[in-house]
């Protein structure tokens, strides 16, 4: 790892959440020890990664003491009792500063938790801090006028991805085993791939989104980020279940994603569609090689593979209309009054929607429906879709959102459709998609692959992802961090 402090190895910080919860329940590891060690690591790495906007030292330490006392009394405790978690700074946390990455909200303290946060707390989780996000989550890199740039956990000259870059960088750095992120076009999966961790965008409605303003037209998700699939299942189990704030969640039962996850297994009898790129889009040679290696693993696990063309998946223009009109509806008044305090990239994206009329927006929604039907039809005859998460490894930290993107020495004019064409489609369709670490590129930086499952078949997706993780990782070792 380049230009970061070489900290002592930490058994606690490298431990999975599932192992941690077992040791806490057996009274072999104290929540106080865990929180102290995690906060110590956060303090040491914050000047170098810049992945937190707020750290909750006093509150987390006191909650850890209370958690320890509950264990010693023999109280009945939740599934995440005493485990530290982080929350992306655009997700509300009661009585903890939540800035949305904006100078205009630098002192904002919500009165209430978002539903997903409340559920982790109810399960016994301990909030240790708020992770950085681009302003209002409106960018695929993590930087904002309020705090600057968040660095990649592997190389400080590269972006951590975005907009949940703080969540993924802190996860890769071993600061906490569980992180709440969000995903509106890839904002969980992009930074997961950049930092070599696991990022899930679950099916629409599986985790209630209590902050989204257009709940009926929603394409954004409050998500888990962890270092392995089992911990993702554990976290999702605590977050899931219907809530009246989100109409898509109504009728969706809470599921035992972790309890029902079976260790090991193969993919015999599973039908997997795969494609390296949507038609006409680039892919770096090292990502293409990693993709072929991953396909070989799927074959060795018994999966029946079938290549698809990628036609119809180049949906960035549709996503842009839906996304940017949503942002314009939310932020145009702020831009008119406070343009000098907002991110230039946010202002540029608002401007892109300035002349989009109601007919164009409705046509984009028609296209969204057509895309859902296309993916749904494919996943009625196949079990999964497999793609790279990104077309290349993490971009330079000073990458311009509206600048060209370099892939294997070639320059491409548009960043979004050429770097993460495969993430946006499944925000629009609602199907679950998970990014998994799959080795490293020529530059030593992580590469991620995306597995997509049937609508509301999140457990089946997690089961397949866990099996692939167990089979593929030993052949492509990628340590989290070698401190």
PEFENPE-V190709 format. One record per pair of residues at least 6 apart in sequence whose C-alpha atoms are under 7 Angstrom apart, sorted by the first residue. I is the first residue (numbers start at 1). J is the second residue. Records with the same first field share a line. If there is no record, write none. Layout:
I = J / J
This chain:
1 = 154 / 155
2 = 154 / 155 / 156
4 = 48
6 = 483
7 = 483
8 = 483
9 = 483
12 = 34
13 = 38 / 174 / 175 / 176
14 = 174
16 = 177 / 231
17 = 177 / 231
18 = 231
21 = 80 / 81 / 83
23 = 29
24 = 30 / 31
30 = 68
31 = 64 / 67 / 68 / 82 / 83
32 = 61 / 64 / 65 / 68
35 = 61 / 64 / 84
38 = 175 / 176
41 = 175
42 = 175
46 = 52
49 = 150 / 151 / 153
50 = 149 / 150 / 151
51 = 131 / 132 / 150 / 166 / 169 / 170
52 = 129 / 130 / 131 / 132 / 166
53 = 130 / 131 / 132
54 = 97 / 129 / 130
55 = 128 / 129 / 130
56 = 128 / 129
57 = 128
60 = 126 / 127 / 128
63 = 126
64 = 82
67 = 81 / 82
77 = 124
78 = 123 / 124
79 = 123 / 124
80 = 123 / 124 / 125
81 = 123 / 124 / 125
82 = 124 / 125 / 126
83 = 125 / 126
84 = 125 / 126 / 127 / 128 / 176 / 177 / 178
85 = 125 / 126 / 127 / 128 / 176 / 177 / 178 / 179
86 = 127 / 128 / 129 / 130 / 131 / 178 / 179 / 180
87 = 129 / 130 / 131 / 179 / 180 / 181
88 = 130 / 131 / 132 / 133 / 164 / 167 / 180 / 181
89 = 98 / 99 / 100 / 101 / 130 / 131 / 132 / 133
90 = 98 / 99 / 100 / 136
91 = 114
92 = 98 / 110 / 112 / 113 / 114
93 = 110 / 112 / 113 / 114 / 117
94 = 110 / 111 / 112 / 113
95 = 109 / 110 / 111
96 = 109 / 110
97 = 107 / 108 / 109
98 = 108 / 109 / 110
99 = 105 / 106 / 107 / 108
100 = 135 / 136
101 = 132 / 133 / 134 / 135 / 136 / 144 / 146
102 = 135 / 146
103 = 145 / 146 / 341
114 = 210 / 211
115 = 208 / 210
116 = 239
119 = 238 / 239
120 = 238 / 239
123 = 238
131 = 166 / 167
132 = 142 / 164 / 165 / 166
133 = 142 / 143 / 162 / 163 / 164 / 165 / 166
134 = 141 / 142 / 143 / 144 / 162 / 163
135 = 144 / 343
137 = 163
138 = 163 / 346
139 = 162 / 163
140 = 161 / 162 / 163 / 187
141 = 159 / 160 / 161 / 162 / 163 / 165
142 = 149 / 150 / 160 / 161 / 162 / 163 / 164 / 165
143 = 149 / 150
144 = 343
145 = 343
150 = 159 / 160 / 165 / 166
151 = 158 / 159 / 160
152 = 158 / 159 / 160 / 169 / 195
153 = 169 / 172 / 173 / 195
154 = 195 / 445
157 = 396 / 397
158 = 394 / 395 / 396 / 397
159 = 394 / 395 / 396 / 397
160 = 169 / 191 / 194 / 195
161 = 190 / 191 / 194 / 394
162 = 187 / 190 / 191
163 = 187
164 = 181 / 182 / 187 / 188 / 191
165 = 191
167 = 179 / 181
168 = 191 / 192 / 195 / 197 / 225
169 = 195
171 = 177 / 226 / 227
172 = 195 / 196 / 197 / 480 / 481
173 = 480 / 481
177 = 226 / 227
178 = 225 / 226
179 = 224 / 225 / 226
180 = 222 / 223 / 224 / 225
181 = 188 / 222 / 223 / 224 / 225
182 = 188 / 221 / 222 / 223
183 = 201 / 220 / 221 / 222 / 223
184 = 219 / 220 / 221 / 427
185 = 423 / 424 / 427
186 = 423 / 424
188 = 199 / 200 / 201
189 = 199 / 200 / 434 / 435
190 = 389 / 390
192 = 198 / 199 / 435
193 = 389 / 435 / 437 / 446 / 447 / 448
194 = 393 / 394 / 446 / 447
195 = 446
196 = 437 / 446 / 447 / 448
197 = 226 / 227 / 436 / 437
198 = 225 / 226 / 227 / 228 / 229 / 435 / 436 / 437
199 = 224 / 225 / 226 / 434 / 435
200 = 223 / 224 / 225 / 433 / 434 / 435
201 = 221 / 223 / 432 / 433 / 434
202 = 432 / 433 / 458
203 = 430 / 431 / 432 / 455 / 456 / 458
204 = 248 / 430 / 431
205 = 248 / 249
206 = 240 / 241 / 249 / 252
207 = 222 / 239 / 240 / 241 / 249
208 = 242 / 243 / 246 / 249
209 = 221 / 222 / 246
210 = 245 / 246
215 = 246 / 247
216 = 247
219 = 427 / 428
220 = 427
224 = 232 / 235 / 236
225 = 232
226 = 232
229 = 462 / 465 / 466
230 = 258 / 466
233 = 257 / 258 / 462
234 = 257 / 258
236 = 257
237 = 255 / 256 / 257 / 258
240 = 254 / 255
241 = 249 / 252 / 253 / 254
242 = 249 / 250 / 251 / 252 / 253
243 = 249 / 250
244 = 250
257 = 459
261 = 463
262 = 463
264 = 467 / 470
265 = 467
266 = 301 / 302 / 467
267 = 301 / 302 / 303 / 464
268 = 301 / 302 / 303
269 = 302 / 303 / 304
270 = 303 / 304 / 383
271 = 303 / 304 / 305 / 382 / 383 / 384
272 = 303 / 304 / 305 / 306 / 382 / 383 / 384 / 385 / 386
273 = 305 / 306 / 307 / 308 / 382 / 384 / 385 / 386
274 = 306 / 307 / 308 / 385 / 386 / 387
275 = 307 / 308 / 309 / 310 / 386 / 387
276 = 387 / 388
277 = 283 / 310
278 = 310 / 311 / 313 / 314
279 = 309 / 310 / 311
281 = 418
282 = 391 / 418
283 = 391 / 392
284 = 391 / 392 / 407 / 408
286 = 441 / 442
287 = 391 / 392 / 441 / 447
290 = 438 / 439
291 = 388
297 = 472
313 = 425
314 = 421
315 = 425
316 = 417 / 424
318 = 364
319 = 424
321 = 353 / 361 / 364
322 = 361 / 364
324 = 349 / 350 / 353
325 = 353
327 = 350
328 = 350 / 353
335 = 347
345 = 401
368 = 428 / 429
371 = 429
372 = 429
379 = 454
383 = 453 / 454
384 = 451 / 452 / 453
385 = 451 / 452 / 453
386 = 450 / 451 / 452
387 = 449 / 450 / 451
388 = 448 / 449 / 450
389 = 420 / 422 / 423 / 435 / 448 / 449 / 450
390 = 419 / 420 / 448
391 = 418 / 419 / 420
392 = 407 / 419
393 = 441 / 445 / 446 / 447
401 = 415
402 = 414 / 415
403 = 413
404 = 411 / 412 / 413 / 414 / 415
405 = 411 / 412 / 413 / 414 / 415
406 = 412
430 = 455
431 = 452 / 453 / 454 / 455
432 = 452 / 453 / 454 / 455 / 458
433 = 450 / 451 / 452 / 453
434 = 450 / 451 / 452
435 = 448 / 449 / 450 / 451
436 = 448 / 449 / 450
437 = 446 / 447 / 448 / 449
438 = 447 / 448 / 449 / 473 / 476
439 = 446 / 447 / 476 / 477 / 478
440 = 446 / 447
441 = 447
453 = 461
